Amino acid sequence: MGSKVTIEQVAQHSGVSLATVSRVLNHPELVSSKTAARVNASIRELNYSSVVGQYNSAEFEGGAGLIMVNIPWLDNPFYSEIVRGIRVAARSAGFDVLVSWDVPTASAVNDYCAMLRRCNASGIITLSPLEAETIERIDSTIPLVQCCEVNPEVDVPFVTIDDFAAARIAVEHLVSCGCSRLAIVSGPDTYKYARGRMDGFLSVAKAHGIDIEDGWIVRVPDNSYGLAHSAVCHMLESANAPDGVFACSDTYGAAVISAARRAGLTVPGDLMVVGFDNTDNAIMTTPTLTTVNQPRYRMGYTACNILLERMKGAAAPQSMTMETELVVRESTTRSRA
Amino acid sequence: MGSKVTIEQVAQHSGVSLATVSRVLNHPELVSSKTAARVNASIRELNYSSVVGQYNSAEFEGGAGLIMVNIPWLDNPFYSEIVRGIRVAARSAGFDVLVSWDVPTASAVNDYCAMLRRCNASGIITLSPLEAETIERIDSTIPLVQCCEVNPEVDVPFVTIDDFAAARIAVEHLVSCGCSRLAIVSGPDTYKYARGRMDGFLSVAKAHGIDIEDGWIVRVPDNSYGLAHSAVCHMLESANAPDGVFACSDTYGAAVISAARRAGLTVPGDLMVVGFDNTDNAIMTTPTLTTVNQPRYRMGYTACNILLERMKGAAAPQSMTMETELVVRESTTRSRA
């Protein structure tokens, strides 16, 4: 475990008073973010993990510490496989994993950091869409790695996919299947995934000279099946319905299939649908849903290993953009009887 | 984020007194299910998400401590609404909520308690099936409340449903719809829900003089759609297929519907299906799934309030068994064309 780093050593190293170090640790809201960053950098350079390690000595026989996973929605089946990958990597290194279901805002970040400190978290992997200031503030408290959602304004390691390119492949698939009246169902623009997939969708439409009708760009405020279903029912009520829908999640895709059925449209006969994520939802529907597979387990596993490197003090662990894959199923296979 | 919905607004909207709203939120056992339904509908219509959302806003001034929620599977959509209820009750009292995805065994309980101590958890709500020794050991570390899964060998408060009675109503419904060749898809016997629902199923079969064929009692090792699908495909391959399946979760129910389709059987024409839980999975399928509703949000909310009472030192907070309700949908409605 190495010897403990004392608060005096941290104060000396960062060139601030003992009281300031104490404030950073206990009342970060009283300290400027610049000072907090300096003190936290010192804590890390002086071997951060042994500061953390004091909580996990042999007396408890437990893990070496705790890794937090922050997710925006517990009800989204997309996240479980990522957390499974994180758990396996964390446990190999002796760390426990806990899940925090939150999207801390910049104004709530001090409370969030206080919570992380109270529960002695050693590092955090965030899957939530966070503002740059929030990420920096958390990262100055404990090492952070971004997974899936990435804020390009901060220099913090990440594991993600190329949403723009993946969406392009999905929408090109719809066009190659003969769809020319395209619609999209996506999430809030605060999410990188939603922005990237929207841009990919629009770029394919433009390349093929396809105009998108008013009302065929549907944005659902969260990954809710019920809200997506209502919004898509509304869209399909119009006399002139789309013949191809790019749904930015399988949950949305399942909602499109069910709304089409309600509107008396057959899938894939009248309307083709592509989802995203390759969760179980994509095989629960009738017809089954063509979708984009993300290597979720590997994304979680890799994000956790990058975090473990950061916790050990590695200077600049490498970020990763992982491959996706179109999985073609019945919702875009017209030849099916 | 929108403005907060106040308890006064909820009272006004639902046409009941402030005291009644408070009872619905805090002591639903004292309120008729009709009144509770009305108040809960108002909470939702008045923008349920802003009631929840207030805690993400700046007003949340940091927790008084941490409440842990232990769940056996992050990928089971059954749990999210329970955790949502827990979160609202916890945050009203100033507590943060973290989720631990674990089923600690008796041999690992010391490590688990060490983890709870390291992260300064003040109390725990467990939804996992735990041995008596494990529950007692954790409860001697921090106050514990059991939710859904209950171990009858320990004297620790709980919130649950009557699985036996709920299963009986579901299976009687199958029989009243004309089913006489009954099958069941359930989870491992380590779960109270699986034991209770199996007993309910068998008791209805016996009451009607229905013998259960070998191979028509399917036990899936976890709440996995894929494993359930494989097991049910195997069951439906036989020449003599069941005409009614009681699936002990909506995930299993969705797997039965998909396996039936693969086997060339129509639902509900050749085979009727009832699920359990009333999650989104029950409305994603074609046909939609008849299921048993559990008041998941209220179960979580109530379990957390019982825990908060225990944390304040209340001698013996009352356990609760909540009402369930059969929700009839297309999978058992033969008249549908």
Chai-1 contact restraints between the chains, C-beta under 6 A:
chainA,res_idxA,chainB,res_idxB,connection_type,confidence,min_distance_angstrom,max_distance_angstrom,comment,restraint_id
A,Y55,B,R118,contact,1.0,0.0,6.0,A-B,restraint_1
A,F60,B,A114,contact,1.0,0.0,6.0,A-B,restraint_2
A,E61,B,D111,contact,1.0,0.0,6.0,A-B,restraint_3
A,G62,B,D111,contact,1.0,0.0,6.0,A-B,restraint_4
A,G62,B,A114,contact,1.0,0.0,6.0,A-B,restraint_5
A,G62,B,M115,contact,1.0,0.0,6.0,A-B,restraint_6
A,L66,B,C119,contact,1.0,0.0,6.0,A-B,restraint_7
A,L74,B,S80,contact,1.0,0.0,6.0,A-B,restraint_8
A,L74,B,V83,contact,1.0,0.0,6.0,A-B,restraint_9
A,D75,B,S80,contact,1.0,0.0,6.0,A-B,restraint_10
A,S80,B,L74,contact,1.0,0.0,6.0,A-B,restraint_11
A,S80,B,D75,contact,1.0,0.0,6.0,A-B,restraint_12
A,V83,B,L74,contact,1.0,0.0,6.0,A-B,restraint_13
A,D96,B,M115,contact,1.0,0.0,6.0,A-B,restraint_14
A,L98,B,L98,contact,1.0,0.0,6.0,A-B,restraint_15
A,L98,B,S100,contact,1.0,0.0,6.0,A-B,restraint_16
A,V99,B,V99,contact,1.0,0.0,6.0,A-B,restraint_17
A,S100,B,L98,contact,1.0,0.0,6.0,A-B,restraint_18
A,S107,B,A58,contact,1.0,0.0,6.0,A-B,restraint_19
A,A108,B,A58,contact,1.0,0.0,6.0,A-B,restraint_20
A,A108,B,F60,contact,1.0,0.0,6.0,A-B,restraint_21
A,D111,B,F60,contact,1.0,0.0,6.0,A-B,restraint_22
A,D111,B,G62,contact,1.0,0.0,6.0,A-B,restraint_23
A,A114,B,G62,contact,1.0,0.0,6.0,A-B,restraint_24
A,M115,B,G63,contact,1.0,0.0,6.0,A-B,restraint_25
A,M115,B,D96,contact,1.0,0.0,6.0,A-B,restraint_26
A,R118,B,N120,contact,1.0,0.0,6.0,A-B,restraint_27
A,C119,B,L66,contact,1.0,0.0,6.0,A-B,restraint_28
A,C119,B,C119,contact,1.0,0.0,6.0,A-B,restraint_29
A,C119,B,N120,contact,1.0,0.0,6.0,A-B,restraint_30
A,N120,B,R118,contact,1.0,0.0,6.0,A-B,restraint_31
A,N120,B,C119,contact,1.0,0.0,6.0,A-B,restraint_32
A,Y225,B,D280,contact,1.0,0.0,6.0,A-B,restraint_33
A,A254,B,M284,contact,1.0,0.0,6.0,A-B,restraint_34
A,D280,B,Y225,contact,1.0,0.0,6.0,A-B,restraint_35
A,M284,B,A254,contact,1.0,0.0,6.0,A-B,restraint_36
A,M284,B,M284,contact,1.0,0.0,6.0,A-B,restraint_37
A,T286,B,T286,contact,1.0,0.0,6.0,A-B,restraint_38
